Amino acid sequence: MARITIDGVEIECREGISVLQAALEAGLDVPHYCYHPGLSVVASCRICLMEMKSRHPQTGEMAWSPKLVPSCQTNVSDGMEVRYKSPKVVEAREKLMEFLLVDHPLDCPVCDQAGECLLQDYAERFGHATSRMVEQKHVNPKKDIGPGTMLYQNRCILCTRCVRFAREIAGTNELCVVNRGSRNEIDVFPGKPLDNPLQGNVVDVCPVGSMLDKDFLFSQRVWFLESGDSICPGCSTGCAIRIDHNHGKVYRFKPRYNPGVNDWWICDYGRFLYKHINDERRLTKIKMRAADTQETLDWDKVIDVIIRRLGEMANTADGRSIAIVLSPFLACEEAWLLGKAVRKLAPQAVLVPGYLPDGEPDRVFPVGASGDDVKFTIRGEKCPNSRGVEVIIAKLGGPAVTFAEFLTGAASGEYIGVWITGGYLDNWVTKELLSACMKAESLLVQDMLPTELSDKASLVLPMCSIAEREGSFVNATGKLQPFAKAMPAGEGRRSDGQFLLDFANRVGAVDCPGVFNGDRVRTLMATDTGAFDEIWVAPAPPAHQH
């Protein structure tokens, strides 16, 4: 570990990092625009300038260098002494902020970035309330640079984060800096719009309100949004995300720093999955079919109905059995509670890992990269927890079959009752699955959106979305990642974990009364199965790093 002195305070830092990163990791609020820990260093914004002691060429003594240097481009060395608070540095920042704001429009009241804009924050801290600019401001038109992104060039400070992302992370190179001098601006290459599977990240890395998400544009003020940390359910990568919502409606998913999983990025498929949470078709009521009519039940009564039906089917003497299909969209805790309860009620019930959607091959970025050069992977397996469900089924023991074997058995009328869980984000009910499940005398479907299967089920239970649940997923590399509930379940719904905990308690499968808590249930799981005791929690990045 190296020891350096910043503004008279000695700190210990990692070898080989920049002074700026060392300062940020030490909790110092050092302004920066162009620097991003996941991108190359260009030192173009100059807002992180510092004074540094160096050896005088004539006397050989250590003295403050007359030239300010960018701290993002200067690596730490043991014994180094720098300062950010000297009059020379403060003056340089003020002049720089004035330069950046010369052509900047006064449109904070209508800018989507207002409230989380670093230009806004730094202007207040380091700038002036008035401008000396009397000449006509240089005005650029808004640019539609792709199907998902707008570019407000007037607000751009040419930090080039977006250009570097498209080149270094996506590897698609749609963005560039055109023209020269004061006419520099960001643009796309002619005939090549910004349209890659990671393009939404250019909005995340933009420190000002220049790159804007068309989907979020003018939809909500950021200071009205509440947030919760979660895990993206879009594929088996398990990207760490933040869910932003207001008044029961989700407005966006944003990536969270998660080293070794998604780092700072998220793909567009996962980014826009929030729309299924707001889908007006969401199932909201428990429905039980009796003859040609449907009856609506409450959550407490439906547990009694399920216990009675499972008990009756378990006691049948015709050799036919019960199948419980555990969806790869269930959290580990939910799958374990359901499996434990069923094993208590019907020990010979068959546990089945749920349907795995056919996916494309894994896609790596930058495009064409391999090995250590891969910066991001979009998994072809479009479900978040198939590995967790498989481990739970194995640990619970008892009869179990693959999904393909279940389809064959169900088609031949092997199962008298089927409880199938869903939660899929796309249409997942095939004709083969529908036909096979119709052979069962009793079909319980637990799902989030209506399907042909739920339309024909004898009992339908509404599921909650990722924003309304807590638990954990096991990703493609075996990391057990917990996620929290971002917002309460909507009217008529009960969180899946709470319902299954109540069910398991009622049948005596577990002894964990009260409100569902993911950590507490995971402790029970670890004791019961000998697994699920090592979790991977995404660390928080330095507080002032952006």
N, C-alpha and C positions, 0 to 999 in steps of 0.2 A: 504494500500500500504506500502511495506517495503522500507526502505532507506538503501542503501549499498554504500560503497566507493570503486571504482575501479581505481587503479593507481592515487590516490589522488583526483579523481573527484566523487562527490556524485551524485548518480542517484536514481530515484524512480522506483520501479518495482513491478510486480504482486506478490502476496503471493504464495508460494508453488512451484515456478518454480526453475530451476537450475540456478546457477550463470552464466553458459555459455549462457543459453537462455536469461537471463536478460541483459547480455553484448551485445548479438546480437540485441535484441530489442532496446537497447540504441544506436545502430549504430556503435558499436565497431567491428572491424574485428578480431575476435578471431579464430585461425585455429582449425578445427575439422574434423575428418574422420569418426569415428564409430558412432558418435551421429547423430540421425535423429529424429525430433520431433514427427514423427508418429510411431516410433519403441521403443522397450524397451532400457534401458541404460545398456551398458556392460562395458564402460570405458576401452576398450582394446587398443585403439590406443595411448593414453597418450599424444597426441599433444596439448590438451587443459589444460595441467597442469598449476597450479597457486600457488602463495604463499598466505597464509591466516594467519591472526592474530588469536591467540588463547590464552587462559589463561595459564600462566606458572604454572605448578603443585606445585612448591615450593613457589614462591613469590606471586602468585595470580595476577600478573600484566599481561596485554595484551602485547604479543610479537609475532614477526613473527615466525611461526612454522618452525622447521628445515626440515620438510618433505613436499615436494610438493604434492598437492592433485588434482585429476581430477575435473575440474569445471563442467563437465557435470553430475557428480554424487553427487554434493554438492548443497543442496538447500539453497536458500537465507534466511537470518534471519535479522531482523532489527538491524542496527548498525554494520553489518559485514564489514570488511575491507580486500580487496584482491588486488593483483597486478599481472599483466601479463608481465610487462616490466622490471622486476628486472634482474640483471645479472645471477642469479641462474636459472630463468625460461628460459632466452634466451639460456643459455648453454645447458639446458636439451633439448630444441627443436632442437638445432643443432645436438646433439648426436642422437636424435631420428630420424631425417631426414637421417642422415648418415646410421643408422641401416636399415631403410626402403629401402634405395637405394642400399644396399650391393649386392643383387642379381637381382636388377631391370635391365632389358635390356635397351639398348640405342636405342629404336625403336620409339621415338616420331615422326620422319618423316613419318612413315607408320601406326601410331596408329589412329584409328577413334576418340579417345577421345581428341587428341591434339587440343588445342584451348579452351577446356572447362574442363581441367583436373586439379583437385586440387593438385595432387602430383606434377605436373609440376609447378603450381603456388607457392606452398609452398616450393618446392626445390629451386626456385629462390630467395624467400624471406628469408628462414631460413637455407638453406643448403650451400654447398660449391661447387665451380666450378670443383674441382678435387676430385677424390676418392682415399682413402688409401688402398682399397681392391686390393690385389695382388693374392689371391687364385682364383682357378677356381670357377666361379659362378655356383650356383645350378640351373639347367635347368629343367623345366617341359614341357611336350608336351601340345599342344593345345587340348582342349576337346570339342567335340560336345555333349553338355549336353541336347539338346532338339531340337525340330523342328524349334524353332525360335531363339535360343541363342547359341553363342560360348563362351567358357571360355578360356581366355588366362591366365593361372595360373602364368606364369612368372611375370606378372604385378600386381598380387594380393597382397594387403597389409594386408589381413585377418582382415578387419574391421567387417566382418560377417553381414553387412547390408542385403545382399541377403539371407542369411540363416534365419535371423530373419523375413524378409518379408514373405518368404515361410511358416514359422511356424506361425507367429502372424497375418498376414493380409490375405493371401490366405488360410491358414489352411491346406495346402496340403503336407508340410514337405518333399519335394523332395530333398532339399539341406542339406548338413551337412559338418562339418569339420572332415577330416579323418587324420590319423597318429598323431604323437606327436612331440613336440619340434620344431626343425628347419625344420622338414619334414611335418609340418602342411600344409594342402591344402584344398580348397573347392572342393567338388565333389557331385554327385548325388548318392542316394542309388542304389545299383545294381538292374537293371531291372526296375527302376522308373525314367524315363526321366523328365526333367522340362517341363511339358506340361499341365499347368492349364490356365484358361481364363484370368489370371492377370500376366502371367509370364514375359511380357515385362517390368514390373516395376522394375525387378531386374537390368536391364540395366540403368534405370533412377537413382536408388539409389546408384549404384556403383560410388564411387568418383574418380576412376582411369579408365584405359582402359582395365579392366579385363573382365567384362561382356559386350559382344558386340551383337548387333542386326544383325542377318544375313541379314535382309532385307535392312539395311542401310550400311552394311559393304562395305567399299571402294567405296561408291557411290558419296560422296561429302565431301569437306572440310568444317568444320563448320563455318569458318570465311568468306566463300563466301555466306552463307545463310542469307536471310532476314526473319524476323519473324513478325507475327501478332497474336494478341489475338483473340480467337474465342470460340465458344461453340460446343461441339461434337454433330453431328446430328444423332448419332447411336441409341439412345434410349431416353426415357423420363426422364432419370436422369439429363441430361444437364451438363455433365462434362465440366469444364473449360479446354481449350487446347491452345497450342501454335502451329501455323502452320509455319513450316520452308520451305522456297521455294527459288528458284534461277532461273532466266531467264524463268519465266512462268511455271516452273515445281515444284510441291510439292514433297518434299523428306521425310517428316515425320510429324507426329502429336506427340506432347509431352504434358503431363499433366501440368496444372497450379494449384497452391494452391487455393482451394475453400472450405472453412470450411462449414460443414453441407450439402455439395452436394457430391463432390468426394474427399475432403481433398487433399491428394497429389497424388492420383492414377488415373489410367484409365484402362479400360479393353482392351484386345487385339482386340476385334471386332471393337471398336472405334479407336484404335491406327492405324489400317491398312486401315481405310476407305479412306485415302488420295489417294489410287490407282484409285478410280473411277474418281477423278479429272483429272488424267493424261490419262484417257481412250481415245484411238484414235477414238472410235466410237461416241464421244460427238457430239451432234447436234450443228451446228455452223451457219446455215442459216435459214432465214424465207422462208417457202415454201407454196405457195398457189396452190391448185389443181383446175384446170379448165378443165372439160371434162376428157380427158385422158392425159393431159399435166400438168406440174408443172411450176409455175412461181416463180422467186425469187424476193422478195420485200425488200426495206430498212425499217428501224424502223419507220421513220416518215410516210411513205405511209401506213404501215400496221395499224397504229392507225386510219387513215381515213377509211380504209376498214372495220375494226371492228366496228367503230361507225355507218357506213352505214348499215352493216348487222344486228347489234343489233337493230338499229332503225326500220328497215324494219320488223324484226321478232316481235318486241314489238307491232307493229301496225297491225299485222294480226288479223283477226276477227274469226278464226276458233276455238278459245278457247284453242289452244295448246300453251305451254309456253316455256320459256328458263330456262335451268338449269346451274348454275355456281358451279362447284365442287372445293372447297378450300382445297388444299392438306395440311396435317399436317406437311409437310416439308416447307411450306411457312413461312416466318417470320411474326410476328404480323402486322408489318407495311405494308407488301405486301398484306396480306389478307384484311386488312382494306381498303387500297386504291382501290383494285379490287372491293370489296363489295360496297364501296361508289360510285364508277363510274358506276357500273351496276345498283344500285338503282336509280341513276339519269337518266340513259338512259332507263331502263326498270324496272319500280317500281314493277311490278308483277313477275319479274324473281325469280326463286326458288334458294335459297342458300343451298348448301349441304356440310356438313363436309366430307372431303375426306376419302378414303379407309384406314382403319387401318390394317396393315399387321398382320396376325396371328403370335403371338409370343409364346415363351416358358414361363413357369412360371418364376417369378422373382427368380434370383439366389443370395444368400447372402454369404458373406465371412467375417470371416473364415468359411469354410465349416462346416455346422451343427450349426452355431451360431444362436442366437435369441435375440430379445430385444436390450438392450444397448450394447450387445457384438458384434453386427453386425458392421463391419468396412467399408464395401463396398457392394453396391447392383447393379447388372446388371438387368435392367428392361426388362421384356418380351415385353413391348410395344415399338416396334422398329421404333419410329418416335419421333421427338423432340418437336412438338408444337400442338398436338391435343387439349389441353386445351385452348391455346390461340385462336385457330380458332373457337372453340365452343363459347367462350365468345364474340368474334367479331360478329358472326352470330346472337347471341341473342341480342346484343346491337344494331345492325343495324336494327333489326325488319323486318317486312314483311314476305312473304312466305318462309318457310324453311322446309326441310324434312331430315330424316336420310339417310345415304348412302344406306341402304337396301331398303328403300322406293323409293329412286331414281332409283335403279336397276329395281324394279318392274314397276315403271312408264315408264322408258325408254324402257323396253322390250315390253311394250304395245303400244309404239309409242306416248306417252304423250308429249314428248318434240320435238319441231321443231328445236331447236338449243341447243347444249351442248358445254360449255367451261370447259374443265377439266384440272386442273393443276397437275403436277406430282412432279418430283424431288426425287423420291424413289431411294434407293441405291441397291435394288434387283428387280428382275422381279416382277411386281405387276399387270400386265394386265391378268386377268382371262378370260376364255372363256365366262363366263356369262357377264362380263363387256364389252368385245369386241362386243358380239352379241347385247347387249342392246344399246350401243352407235351407232351402225350401223343403228339403226332405225331413228336417227335424220337426218334431211335434211342437216344441217350444223354442222360440228364437228371441234372445235378448240382445239388443244392439245398443252399445254405448258409443255415441259419436257426437261430433261437434256440428257438422253440417248434414242436412238431409240427403239421403241416397235412396236408390231403389231398394236397398236392403232394409233401411230404417222404415221405409214406407210399408213393407210387408211384415215387419217384426211384430211379435206378440207383446213385447215390452220394449220401450225406447227410453234410454236415459241420456239426457244432454251432458256433454262433456264441456269442460272449460278450456280456454285457450292458454297458451304459454304465459300470457300476461297475468292470468288469473290463478296461476298455480305456483307451487313451490316443490322442490324435490331435487333430483340429480339425474344426469345422463352420463353414460360411458361412451366416449368418442372413439373414433377409428384407431387411435393409438393407445387405447386402454385407460385414458385419464377419466377419473370419476369427478365430474364438475357439478357442484351444487348451483341452483338458481333460486331466486327469491320471487315472491309474488309482487308484481308491480302495482296491481289495483284489485279492488274487490270483484268477486264474481257478479255478473249481471243478474237482473231480476229473474227469479225462477230457477237459477242455477245454484248448485253447491259444488265447491271445489272437489275435484275427483279424489284428492287425498283425504279430505274430511269425510266424504261419503264412504270410501273404502275403509277408513279407520273405524267409523261407526259400525260398519258391517262386520269387520273382523272382531271388534270388541263384543258385539252382540252374540256372535256364535262361539265366543271364548277362544278364538285363535290367538289373540294377543291380549295383553293386559296393559293398555295404554289409553285410558280414558281422557276426555277433554278435547281441546282444540288441536287439530293436526299441526305438527311441527316437524319439518324435514330432518333437522338435526337429531331430534329425539328418536324418530323412526329409524334413521340410519344407524343409531347406536344399537337398537334392537336387532336390526338386520345383521350388523357385524357380529353380535353375540350369537345369533341363530345360525348364520351361514359361514362365519369365519372369513367373510369378504366384506367389501364396502367400508373398510375402516381407514383407507388412505384416500384423501380427497385432494383435488388440485384446485386451488383458489387463485384466480388471476390477481397478481399484485397490483396495487395502485401505483401509477406512474408518479414521478415527482410532482408536487402540488402545483408548481408554477410552470410546468412544461406543457406545451400545446403543439 
